[in-house]
Amino acid sequence: MNPRLRVDLVRLIGSQICVHACMTGFRMAAPLMALREGHSALSVGVLLALFAVSPAVLALPAGRFADRHGLRHPVRVAVAVASAGAMLAVAWPAFWVLCLSATACGAASGIAMIALQRHVGRLAHDATELRQVFSWMAVGPSISNFLGPLLAGLLIDAAGFRWAFLLLASLPWLAWWWVRRTQELPSAPQPADGRKRSSWDLLRNPDFRRLMVLNWMLSSCWDVHTFLVPVIGHERGLSATAIGTILGAFALAATAIRLILPWVAARLRESAVIATAMVCTALLFALYPLAHAAWSMAGLSVLLGLALGSVQPMIMSTLHQMTPPHRHGEALGLRAMAINGSSVVMPLLFGSTGALLGVAGVFWIVGAAIGSASPIAWRLRPPAGGPAPVSTLES
């Protein structure tokens, strides 16, 4: 990886952490404030859903916007929207304002993430660099998922909710500080016919469809684990500390594998990594309901974190290789729309299925579905002569 790419990558990761930490911090603080004000669990559920609904609705327009305007303009928009949304909660900390703030912070995080991912993919010169840069980028959300709630919690305890919201409102401007000096890349060449194409054109590609399905299934596995571990832990009589440790072990393992991937990227093939992760996930989901002790569940959680943590960089690398350069943002928007939509719908499905079949039944059904779909991953092949993510950055 050349020095210029390293510098730009550090800036992009820093920007990603700041804008995403604003959202994750607010996602912890806003429901906590609503509960302390006496609002119901249903109201808090609606509030949390807004963080995923807004980026799901705006993902495709945000991707097209990034294709037209590049990096800095979308990030500027995201910074303004996130900061304004958090400042609303500083000025009027009422429940309906918190809902507006949640919508704004969720939307801004989605807009910024798509623009940053599109840009970093275009910086890479070949498939190996694609795997490297997306492995490093995948570490950013892990850091912000820890940093945002931590900063918000410290400020809430020390000075109150308004000071926490004020701090969160300042984080997006740090994101702009990181990205403001990043050189914009020239626009990708458009098709000769100049015809405006529908998103369905991307989905007509069988490999792209397979990739979207696999991405959705693997994303759902994260939701299954996050949603069901507290439930099964409660059934086993585990303490809140033990349940938190199990989930924390998963997050640490997912981060650790992403730190390792850049160093071994040259020896990896995307399809092999995705398929192996799917088989491992299926086996681990089969074992989870059979684990009763906290230490055994924590061990399974670590192994699951290693498996699922390896997937996102490979998905992103494959997506950039099989998508025309002038539509990278649109493809990322389709992916984000599927993931955020799944985060809204799937917990409801898991809850109703668990009520009918039990928690073990959900683990086994999802594991069987993931395992049976793993042959699809083996057949994924980015086109050798297709669009290549070649950086056009000039020195």
N, C-alpha and C positions, 0 to 999 in steps of 0.2 A: 504494500500500500504506500503510495507516494506521500511526501510530507504535506503537500497542498490538500490532498484528500483527507489526511488526518486532522488538519486544522479545521476544515469545513465540517467534518464529522463531529468534532468536539462542540462546535458552535450549534449544530443542529440538535445534538443530544441535549445540550444545556437548555436550548429553547423549548424542546419537547418536555423536559422535566418541569420547567417553570409553569407553562400553560396547563399541563396536565395536573400538577400539584394544586393549582387553584381549584380545579374541578373536584379532585379527590378530597381535598380539605373541606370544601363546601358540602360535599356529599356526606361527610361525617358530621359536620357542625349543624347543618340545617335541620336534619331529622332530630338531632339531640335537642335543639332549641324548641322544635315543635312539640316534642314529648314533654319537656319541662313546662311548656305553656298549657298543657292539658289536652292536646289534640289526640285523636284516636289513632290506633295502629293502622286503620284503613287510610286515614289521611296521610300518615307517614309513608305508607306504601305507595300512594299516588305521587307524593313528593319525590320519592326515590325513583319511580318509573320515569319521571320527566327527564332525569339525567340521561337516560338511554333513548327515550322517544325522540327528542329533538335531534340528536346526531343521526338517528336512523332515517328520519324524514328528510334531513338536509344533506345526507351523504352524497347522493348522486349529483345534485346541483353543485355541491362543494367540489367534487371531483372535476366536473366540467369547468368550473370557475378556475381551478388550479391549472388545468390544461391551457386555458386562455391567458392567464395572467402570471403564471410562474409561482415563485415562492413568496416574495416579500409582501405583495399586495394582499393575498389571502391571510398571511400571518398578521398584518396590520389590522385587518378586519376582525380576526379572531381576538387579538389583544384588546381592541376597543370594546367588543361585545362582552368578553369575559369580565373585564374591569368594570364596565358599566353595570353588568348584572350583579356583581358582588357589592358595588357601591349602593345599589338600591336597597340591599339588605342592611347596610350601615345606616341609611337615612330613615327607612321605614321597616323595621323588623317585624312585620306582620306575616301571617301564614300565607296569604295570597301573594305577597311580595316575595317570600321565599320560593314559591312556585315559579314566579317569573325569573328569579335569579337562577334557580336550578335549570330551567329551560335554556337560559342564556349561557351559563357555564358549560353545560353539556354540548350545546351547539358549537360554541367557540372551540372547545377541545377537539371536537370532530373535524372542524374546518382546518385547524392548525395541523393536526396529525396527518391528514391526507396530503396537504401541501408539503410538509416536511418529508414524508415517505416518498412522495413523487420525486422530490428534488434529490434525495440521497440515492435513489435508484438510478437516476440519470448520471450521477457522478461516477458510478462504477464502470470499469472498462471491460469486465468480462464476468463470467458466471461465478468464478471464485471470489472476486471482489464483491459481487452482489451478496453472496452468502455471508461474507465478513461484515459488510456495512450494516446489513439488516440484523445480524446477531448483536452488534454493538447497539443499534437503535432499540432493539427489544429490551435492553437493560434499562432504558430510560423510564418506561412505565413502572417497572419494579421499584425504582428509586422514588418516583413521585407518589406511588401508592403508600409508601412508608412516610415520606417527607410531609406531604400535605396534611394528613390526619394528625401527625405528631405536632406540627407547628400550630395547627388550629386548636388542638387539645391543650397545649401549653398556654396559649393566649386566653382561651376560655377560662381556665382555672386561675390564671394570674390577673386578668383584667376584664373579662366578660366577653360576650358574644360579639359586640360591635367592634371591639379591637381586633378580634380574630378575623371578622369579615373584612376589616380594613387591610390587614396584612395580606389576606388572600387576594384582595383587589389589586395589590401592588405587584404580585408575582407575574401576571401577564406582561407587565412593562419590562421586567427582567428578561422575559422571553424575547421581546423585541430587541433589547440591548444585545443579546447573543447573536441574533440573526441579521442585524442591520448592515453588517459589513460583509455578509456572504454575497459573493458575486452571482448575479442572476445568469442562468444559462440561456443561450439562444433558443427560440421556439423550435419545437420539433417540426420537420417538414410535413405539410399537409398532403393528402392525396391529390393527384393531378386533376381528378374530375371535380374537386371542390364540393362534392355533395355532402350535405349534413346527414350523419348516420345516427341511427337509433341504438340504444343500449342493447337491444335484442340482437344486433349484429355481432356483438361480443359473445352473447350467450349461444349463438348458433355454432360457435366453435366447440366441438365435443370435449376437447381437453380443458377448455376454460370452464365449461359446465361442470365437468368432473372435479376440477380444482375448487370451485365454489361449494359444491356439495361436501367435499372432504373438509374444507375450511369450516363450514357450518357445523358439521358433526363433531369435529375436534373442539371447536369453541363451546359447543353444548356440553362436552365432557368437563370443562372448567366449571360451568354452571352447576352440573350435577354434583361435583365434588364440594363446591362452596355451599350449595344448598342443603345437601344431605348429610354431610359430616356432623354439623350440630345436631341434626335429628337423630342420627344413629348413635352419636355420643351420648345424648340424653337418654336414649333407650338403654345404653350400657351402664348408665349411672356415673359417667365421667364428670369431673368438675369442669367449670368454665375455663379454668387455667389449662387443663389438659386438652380441651377441645381447641382452644386458641393456639396451643403449642402444635397440635396436629396440622392446623391450617397454616401456621407460620412455617413449619417445616416444608410444606408444599411450596410456599412462595420462595423460600431460600433456595430450595433445590432447583426451581425453575430459573431463578436468577443465576445460579452457579453454572448451569449447563450453557446458558447464553454467554457467559464470560469465557467458557472453554471453546465454544464453537468457532470463533474467529481464528484460533490457532490451528484448527484441524480442517478448516473449510476446504482446502485443496484436495483432501482425501475423501470428501463426502459427495454423494449424489442425492439430489433433493428427493427423488422418488423413493430411494431406499430408506432415507431417514424418516419420511412421513409414514411409509408402510410399516417399518419397525416400530415406530411410536404407536401406531394403531393396534398392532398385535399386542404390544406390552400393556397398553391401556385396557384392552379387552381382558387380559389375564388378571390384571390388578383389580379391575372392577368385579371379576368373578370371586376374588379372594376377600374383598373388603367386608362383605356381610359375615364372613366366617371369623373375622378378627374381633376379639372381645377385649383384650387388654390395650391400654393406651399406647404402650411401647410398640405393639405390633401394628396398630393403626398408624402410628407415626412413621414406622418403617415403610409401610405401603404408601403413605403420603409422600415421602421423599422420592421413592421410585417413580411414582406417578408424576411428580413435579419434574423429574429429569426427562421423562418421556414427553409430556405435553409441552414443556419449556423449549424443547428442541424444534418444535413444529413451525412456529410463526416465521422465523427467518427463512426456512425452506419454502414455505407458502409464498412469501413475498418475493423471493428470488425467482421462483417459477412463474409467478404472475407477471413480473416485468419482462421475462424472456419470451412469453407467449402473447404479449399484448403489443399492438402498434405503439411506438413512442409517443405519438400525438394523442393517445387515449389512455395513458397510464393513470392519470388522475381519475378518469371515469371508471376504469377498472377497480381502482382502490375504493372509489365511492360505492360501487356495487358490493364489494367485500365488506366495507364498514356497515352498509345498510343491512346486510344479512346478519352480521354479528350483533349489532345493537338491537335489531328486531328480535333476534333469538334471546337476548338477555331480558327482554320484556316478557316474551311469551312462554319461554321454556320453564321458568320457575313455577308458573301457574300449572303447566302440564305435569311437571314432576310432582307437585303437591297433590293434584287430583289422582294421579296414577299411584302415588305412594299410599294415599288413603284407601285405595281399592286393593292393591296387591302387596303393600308393605314396602319398606325401604329397600330390603334385599331384592325385591322384584324389580325395582327401578334400576338398581345397579346391574343386575343380570341382563335385563332387556337392552339397556344402553350398551353394555359391554358386548353383547352378542351382535348388535347392529354395527358397532365399530369394527369388530373382528371380521364380520362377513364382508365389510366394505374395503378391507385392506388390499385385496387384489387390484382394486381400481387404482390405488396409489402406485403400485408397481408399474402400471401401464402409462403413467404420466411421463411424457417426453416433450420438453420444450423444443420447438422447431430449430433444427441446426441451421437452416438458412433463413429463419424468420427474423423478426425484429430483434436487434441486439441492443442492450443497454450501454451504448458507447458514450462516454462522456465527451462533451464538446467544449469543455472548459478550456479557455486559453490561458496560458501562463503569461 
